[in-house]
Amino acid sequence: MQYRKEIDGLRALAIVPVIFFHADFTLFTGGFVGVDVFFVISGFLITSLLLEEHRNKHFSFLNFYERRARRILPALFLMLLVSAACAYRILSPWDLSDFAKSLLGANLFVANIAAYQQSGYFDASSAIKPLLHIWSLSIEEQYYFILPILLVVLLRWGARVLTLGLGILFAASLFASERKLSQDNSAAFYFIYSRAWELLLGSVCALVSLKQLHKVSGWLQQTAAFAGVAMIVFAILTFTQDTPFPGLSALIPTLGTALVLLFARSTTMIGKWLANPLFVGIGLISYSAYLWHQPVFAFYRYQSLNHPTQTAMLVCMALSFLLAYLSWAFVEKPFRDKKRFSQKQIFISALVGIFAFCSIATITYQTKGFPNRFPTEYANAFDPPKIKEGKFCHFTPLNSQASMTGCEFGDVASTWVVFLIGDSHASSLIGALDEEFQRLHIKGVRVRLQDCPHNIPGMASGQISQKNQQQIDACLDNFDTFLKLTESTAKAVVVSIRWTPKLYPIPHVIDTFAYDNGEGGVEYKDPASNFARSKTGELTIDGEAKRQTIIRFTQALANTNKQIFLVHAIPEVGWDIPRFNFTNHMHSGTVSPNISTSHERFVQRNAFISEALQAAPASNVVHIKPEQFFCSTIEKGRCMAQINHQPLYYDSNHLATEGARPLAHAIGAYLQPSIALNLDAPKLHAP
């Protein structure tokens, strides 16, 4: 296959925005599309190579996978080895266990599945996961296992059947991607069936390129190549994390990549531009750059007490490219030389490496991250109790209501039922409520309202679109069903939501999703935009519309005449407490017994939601205010996050069981008289 410099230039155009995006530079808000560009390139090159070998009648599965092993595994193994050593030194026991799962997934080429399983509120932010980026490599490897077999089978009936077959698979995968996006966007993002169309697009381009494209007029080639680059750059500069993705939106950068592959030849202006030495040089090391940048970023962020500056991230980027060059020059290139390493040596090394890393991952996970690395007196500080969704059950259908799911905790044999609704903040209460409800002989049922992104009916996340409107309507329907079910089944309802960020943005009121404690602790969270439906039915970011949405929500619950426990905003911390403790210990050898943040800052950030929650008064609504338990109690003007080395949080905003107990006790204290009197519709007055 003839080498094309412009393809390496295209790789450079893909990798640089990806790295800047992961470094949190706002210029490239759509930098993540670089991965999609790589998918199309990979599909194109692999298919072109396979077709050439098939025409020359020397295709071999063994030779194909040998080339893949030479290309991918040596640099990957080196990165994993260094990352594992750094993880052992830098990560807390809990995070090291999480790393072990990622390490296992990376070696079994199912890192995408591991990433999907670890995604969500209860896991460390993607910014501090060293191996999260390997999900895309696993997608490619899964495709490489399927494609050769597919080509061999379909080519028996000729090139037309092959083109038709790949085209059908392309359409099916694209349809699945768009459909899954509205059902489970994480699955759409990480799974092969919703990503395969991007690689298949490259494969189709390989077939098309066999036609005599050079016969296309020069001006058309120039225009198509320019349009392709423009589409990629447009996506990089304008897409955001609110852009529905992958789905149909991904057609813009991927079709742009296809146009470049087909028309940006050495004779075109774009081809010459992409073939300049700088672009080609970056493209040559792009694979290693992709491998190294995420671990460098993640480990630096993890061990930093304060949020990294842009200058620090630029230094990390420079280090990533240095490591990439060294990896390319001293690992990638030598292992591609068949004279230096035979086929047998490559396969044996691959098997030994995979076995070794899988063993390391298994041992690390089984030992729970080697907690004996650290003094036992700090065990709780490094790894506080964590409550994960699904600990007590797996959200099976609740009372045949297909639109809702639930799980039971507490005294599950009791007929006295309390519903628990909300987001991950509700789930973080389950451990303490389980203890309290067992004591009081109450059955708790954790209910999740499907189609409600934040369990706030009338709210939707993402861009203003018809899809959002449909989601809002579905959520409101589910909420109505929930209210009816509450009337017939529950004695009380506990509501806990991370209220304030869910309302972001409100101009001049709430300007940032991620919490900044003003003392160096800035939460690692992906930005999000949440919208409320106005009186006209349109989505808006207007603060008054959001206020009315919250009021309607609380009033609808109160109208059930059931006891409603409305848990107000839980104080955010900014620091991930176990990680903060661990980093302090790593830097100083000690752990602070008490950790706190500004009470005043909490009041300022949560003034809007506090007022909105109080705006729908009802005799059957009890306002549980975590602020009363955590703030200005032990230390005036401070909200406690850790007391006597015991964390109250297991990350930057979710309560550990120890922190949730005061709230559970308060709820239990209100419920106990009602249980004793066996009241069907208790009406208690908030203090």
N, C-alpha and C positions, 0 to 999 in steps of 0.2 A: 504494500500500500504506500502510495507516494506521500511523503511528509508535507504538510501544509502549515507554514509558519503562522498564518492568520488564525488557525484554530488555537494555537498557544496564546496568541493575542486575545482571543475571545475568552480563554480561561482567565487571563489577567483581568478582563473586564468583569468577570464573575466573582473572583476571589477577593478583590480589593473591597467592594461594597459589603460583602459578607463580613469581613473582618472589622470594618468600620462600624457596621451595624451591631455586631456583638460587643464592640467597645463602647457602645452607647453614644456614638456621635449622631446627632440629630439630622445631619445633612443627608444621610442615606437612610431615610425612614423605611424604604423598601429594599434595603440591602439583602434581606433574606431571599429574594428571588434569584440571587446568584446560585443557590443550590439547584434551582429549577433549570437554569442555564446549563449547569454541569450534567444534569440528568439527560438533557437533549443531546449534548455533546457525547456522552458515554454511549447512548443508544446508537448514535450515528457511527462512531468509530468502531465499536464492537461489531455491529452488523456489516459495515463495509469490509472489515477484516474477514469475517466469516464467509461472506459472499465471494470474496476474492479467492479464499482457500477452496471453496466449493467449486468454483469455475476451474481452478487448476487441479482439482481432484486430489488434494492432499490435506483435506480437513481431518482432524483427529480431536476427539474429546479430550484425550490425555494432553495433547499439546496445547489445546485451548486453556485448560485449567492450570497447566504449568505457567503459561504466560500471565494469567491472572494472579497466580501466587507470587511470581517474580515482581509483578507490578505493585501489588497491594500489601502483601504480608510483611516484608522486611521493615519498611518504614513504620507500619502500624505496630509491629511488635516492639520496636525501639521506643515509640511514644508510650505504649502501654507499660513497658518496663519502668521508664522514668516516672510516669504518672503514678504507678503503684508505689514506688519508693517515696515519692512526695506525699501521696495520700496517707501512707503509714506514719509519716512524720507530722503532717499538718492537720489531718482531719480528726474530728472527734469520733468516738466509737460509733455513734449512731450514723453519722455521715459516712464513715468508713464502710459500714455495713451496706449502706446505699450505694457506695462506689463499687463494692464487690458485685452487686447485682448488675450494674452497668458493665463491669469488666467481663462478667460471664456472658452477657448479651453480645458484647463486641466480638468475642471469640467464637461464638456460635452463629454469628451473622444474624442475630435477632435483636439487635440493639434498638431497632424501631419499636418492636413489641415491648421491650423493657422500658423504653421511654414513655410509651403510652400508659403502661401500668403504673409508672411512677409520677405521671402528670397529675396536677391538681393542687388544691390548697394545702394539703398536708405534707408536701415534699418541699425540699429546699428549692429556692428559686433556680431557674435555668442558668442564671448568671454565675452560680457557684457550683455547677455540676460539671466536673472536668471532662466527662466522656459523653455528654448529651449529644454532641454533634455527630457521633458515629452512627446515629440513626440513618442518615442519608447513605452512608457507605453500605449499611446492611440492605437497604433498598436496592442498591446497584448490584450487590452480590446475589440477592435473591433473583433479580432479573437475569443475571449471568447464568444461573442454574437452569432457568426456564428457556431462555432464548435459543441456545444451540439446538436443543431438542425440537423446539418449535420450527426452526428453520429446516432442519433435516427432514421432518415429517412433511411440511407444506411444500418444500421444493420438489418433492416427488411428482407433484402435479403441475410444476412450472412456476415461473416468476409471477404470472398473473394471479394464480391462486394464493401465492405467498403475500402479494400486495393486498389482495382482498381480505385475507385472514388477519393480517396485521391491522388493516383499516377497521375491521369489525371489532377487534380487541381494543383498539384505540378509542372508538366511539363508546364501547361498553364501559371502559375504565373511566373515561371522562364523565359519562352519565352517572356512574357510581360515586365519583368524587363530588360532583355538584349535589347529588341527592344526600350523600352522607354528611355533607357540610352543614345542613340544616338539622341533622339528627344528632351527630356526635362529631364536632369539628376536630377534636383530638384524633379520632380514628381516621378521619379524612386526611389529616396531616401526616400521620405516621405509617399508615398501612400500604402495602404494595398494591393492592387492588385499586386504590384511589390515586396512586402515583404512577402506576405503570404506563399510563397514556403519555406521560412526558418522555419517558425512554422510548416508547413505541413511536412517538413523533420523530425522534432521531433515527430510528430504524427505517421508517418510511422514507425519510430524507435520503438515506443511503441507497434505497431502491430507486428513488427518483433521480439521484445524481448519476446513476448508470446510463440514463438517457442522455442524449447529446445536448447537455445544457449549454455547451459552448456555442451552440447555434443561436442562442437567444441574443438579441441585439444588445450592443454595448450599453446604450443608454438605459435599457430596461434592467440590465444587471446592476448598473450603478445605482439606479433608483431603488431597486429591491434591497440591495445591500445596505444602503443608507437608511431605508425605512426599518430594516431589521435592527440596526444599532439604536435608532431613535426609539423603537418600542421597548428595548431593554432598558435604556437610560430613563425613559418615561416611568417605567415601573419602579426602578430603583429610587427615583426622586419623589414620586407621588404616592406610591403605595404606603400604607401604614399597617400597624397590627390590628386595626379595625377593619381593614379590607378583607372581605370574605375570601378565604384562601385555604386550599388551592382552587378547586372548582374552575368556573369559567374565567375568573379573573386571571388565573395563571396562563391563559391563552396568550395574553399580551407579551410577556417576556419569552415564552416558549416558542410561539410563532415567529417572534423577532429573531430568536436564535436559529430557527430553521431557515429563515431568509438569509442570514449571514452564512450559514454552512453551505447553502446552495449557490449563492451568488457572489459572495465576497471572495473572489479569486485574486490571484496575484496581479491580475490586469486591472482591477478596479481600485478606485481611490480608497474605499474602506478597507479592502484587502491589504493595500500597501500601508495604510495607517495602523492596522492591527499587527502587521508584520514588522513593525519597528523593533529594534533590539531591546528596548526597555520592556515593552509589552511581552515580547517573546520570552525574555528572561524571567519575568514574573510568572508567566504561564508555565514554564518548565518546572518551577518549584511550587506550583499552585497546590498539588496534592499534599506535599509535606507541610505547606503553609496552613492548609485546612486542618491537617492533623494536629498541629502544634498550637495554634492560636487559642483554642478553647481551654486546654489545660493551663496554659500560661495565664490567661485572664482569670480563670476560676480560682486557681490557687492563690494568685495575688489578692483577689478580692476576699477570699476566705481568711487569709491571715492578716488582713488589714483591719485595724481597729476602727478606722473611719472610712467613709465612702471615698473611693479612689478619685483623684482629680483627672482631668483630661490629659494633663502632662504625664501623669503616671501611666495612663493607658496608652499614650503614644510610645512611651518607653517599652511597655509590654508588647506593643505591635512590632517595634524594631527588634526586640528579642525573638519574637515569633518568626520573623523573616530570616533572622540569622540562623536559628535552629533549622528552619526549612531548607536553607541553602546547604548547611552541613549535612542534613539528612539526605538531600538529593545527591550531593557530590560523593558522599562516603558510604551511603547505604543503597539508595535507589539505583544509581548507575552501576555499581559493581554487581549487584544481584541480578541485573538484567543481562549481564555478560555470560553467555552459555559456556564460554571457555573457562571461566573461573568457578562456576557452580553448575554441576550437572543436574539433569532432571531429577535423578534419584535423590541427590542432596537437597534439592528444593522441597520435594515432597516429604522427606524424612524430617527436615527442619520445620516444615509447616505443622506436621502432626505433633512433634515434640513441643513446639511453641504453644499450640492450641491446648494440649494436655496440661502443660505447666501453668498457663494462665488460668485455665478452668479450675485447676487444683487450688491455686492461690485464692481465687475468688470464693470457692466453696469453703475453704478453711476460714477465711476472713469472715464470711457470713455466719458460719456455725459458731464462731467464737464471739459473735456480736461486736466485731470491730476491735478486738484485743483491748478490752477495758483495763487490763492489768498493766498497760503502759503508764498509767497515771495513779497518783495517790488516791487511796480509797476514800479519804475524807472529802474528796471533790467529786465522787461518783455521781451524786444527784445533780450537781451543778453542770456536769458535762452531758448528762443524759437523763433528763427528767421524764417522768411517766408521760406517755403519749397515747392519746386516744384517736384511733383512726376510724373513718367511716367503714362500716362493715364488720367491726370488731364483734358486735353482738349478733348480727345477721346480715343478710345480703339484699336488702330492699326488695323483697318479694311483693307481688301485687297486694294491695290493701283492700280487703272487703270487695274484691272483684272490680274495683275501680281501676281500669286499665290506665287511666291518665295519671295515677299517683302510685307511689311506692312507699313502703314503710318497713320498719323493723321494730322489734320489741326489746325492752330492757326492764329492769326493776323486778317486781314480783309479777311475772308473766301469767300467773294463774289468777290474778285478781280481776274482778269485774269493774273496779274503779279505775278508769282509763284517763290518762293525760296525754295529749298530743304535743309533740315537740316539732316545730317547724322553723325553717330558716336555712342559712347557708352553712359553711364550715364552722362558723362560730357556734351554731346550734349543736353540731356534732361534737365539738370540743367539750360540751357540757355533759355528754352522755355518761362518762365515767363517774362523775360526782353525783349526777342524778340517779344513776343506777344504784349507788350505795344508799342514797336518801330514800328512794322509792322502795327499795327492798325493806328498809326499816319501817316505812309507813304502810307497807303492803299495797302499793300502787303499781299498776302496770303502765309503763311509758311506751309510747309508740312514736318513733322518729319518722316523720312524714316529709317526703320531698315532693314538691309540686313540679311535675315535668312541664317543659316549655316555659318555665319561669327562671331566667338566668340567675336571678338573685333572690328568688322567692318573694319578690315585691310585685304583686300584680299591678300592671300598668307601666312597668319599667321594661326597657329592652336595652341590649348592649349592641354596640357596633354602629355602622353607618345608618343614616336615615334611608330606609328602603322599604319596599313593599314586603319583603321577607320579614323585616322587623315588625311591621304592622300585623302580619299574620301570626307571628310569634306572640305578640301582645294579646291578640284576640284569643289564641289558644290558652294562654296563661290565665286570662280572665275567666274563661270557661272552666278550667280546672279549679280555679279558686272558688267559683260558685259551687262546684261539686264538693270541694273540701268543706265549705261552710255548711252544706246540707248534711254531710257526714258527721261533722262536729255536733250538730244539733241532736243527732240520733245516737251517737256513740260516746263522745268524750264528756268528761266532767269539767275539764279545764284545758287550756292551751298555753304552752310556753313558746314565745317567739324570741329568737335571737338571731340577729343579722349584723354583719359588719356594715353598719348604716352609712357612715360618712363617705368612705371611698365609693360606695355604690351610687352616690349622688354626684360624683365628679363628672364633668366640671360644672361649677356654678360661678360665673365671672365675678371676681372680686370677693368671693366668699370661700369657695373650696377650689383651689387652683391646681392641686396635685393629688394623684391617686396614692402614690407612695408617701409614707409618713417620714418626715424629717424632724427628729427630736430637738434640733438646734444645738446639740452637744456632740455632733460627729456621727450620730446614728441615723443613717438613711436606709430605709427599707428597700430591698431588692425586689421590685415588683414590676411586671409589665404594665405599661400605661393602658388605661381603658377609658372608654367614653360611654356613659350611660345616659339614656334619654327617657323622658317621660311623655305621655300623651297629653296634649293640650285639650282644651274644651272643644276645639274643632276636629279633634281626632288625629292631628298631626304630631309628629315627634318633635320635641324641642329640648333645649338645654336650659330653658328659662327656670330660674329658681322657684318662682311662684307655682309653676306647673308641677314641679317636683314636690313642693310642700303639699299641694292639694292631693297628689297621688298618695303620699304617706298618710294624710288625714283620712282619705277614703278607705285605705287599707285598714287602719286601726279601728275606724268606726264600724266597718263591716264585721270585723272580729267581735267587737263589743256588742253588736246587734244580735249575736247568737245567744246572748244572756248566759253564756258560760263564763267561768272565771278565766280571765286573760292575764297572763304574766308577760309584760312587755319589758324585755331586757334591753336597757339602753346601751349606748356605745361602750364597749370594753376599751379601756385605755390602750392605745397603741404604744409601742416601745421604741421602734426604730431599729434597735439592735436585735438580731437573732440571739436570744439569751444564752442557750448552750454554746453556740459558736463564739459569742462574745466572751464567755467564761474561759473557753478553751484557748482562744487567742491571747487573752490576758495571761493565762498560765504559761503559754508558749513564750511570750515576751518577757514576763517578769518572774515566773515560777510560782506565782500566787494567784488566788481568786478572791475578788472582793466579796465579802459576806452579804452585803446589801447593794442592790442596784435599783435606781429610781430615775424618773424623768420628770419634767416640769408639769405641775398641775395647771398652771396658767396656760401653757401651750395646749393642753388637752381641752380646756374650757373654750379657748378661742377657736380651735379646729372643729369642735362639736356643738357650737352654739346653735347652728342652723338646725341640725337634726334634733337636738334637745327640745327646742321650741316646737318643731313640727310634731314630735311624738306627744307632747303635752297638749296639743291643740284640739284633740278630740276626747274631752273628758267623759268618763262614764264610771258609774259606781262599781262595775264589775271588772275594771281594769286596774291591776296592780303594777306600778312602775318599779321595776327592779333596776337600781342604778349602781353599776359596778364602781363608779367613782366614789361612792360612799364607803366602800370597803378597801379600796386601793389607794386613794388619794388623801393627803393631809391627815393620815391616821397615825402612822409611826413617825413621820417626819413632815412638818408643816411645809406646804407648798410643793410637795413631791408625791408622785404616784409610784408605788412600789412595784417592782418587777421581780425582785428576788429578796428573800429574807433569810438570814442565817444560812447562806449557801443553798437554800432551797428555792429553785426557780418557780415562779408562779405561771410562767409561760413556757411552751416548748418551742416557740420560734419568736417572731417579732410581734405577734398580735393574737395568737391562739392560746387560750388558757390550758395549762396542764391541769391534771386532776386536782392537784393541791391548790391551784389558784381558783378553780371552779367551785370548790367546796363551799365557800361563803355564800355564793349565789344559790347553790342547791339547798343549803340550810335555810336561807331566807324564803325560798319557794315552799319548802317543806313546812316551815312555821305557819305560813298562811293556809296551807292545805290541811293541816292536822285537825283544826276545829271542824272543818267541813266534813272530813272523813268520819269523825266521831259522831257527828250529828246525822250523817248519811244524807246530806242535802243533795238533791238532784241538780239544782242550779244555784250554787253558792254565789253570793254577792258580797264580796269583801271590799272595804274601802282602803285605798292606798293611803299611807301615812302622809 
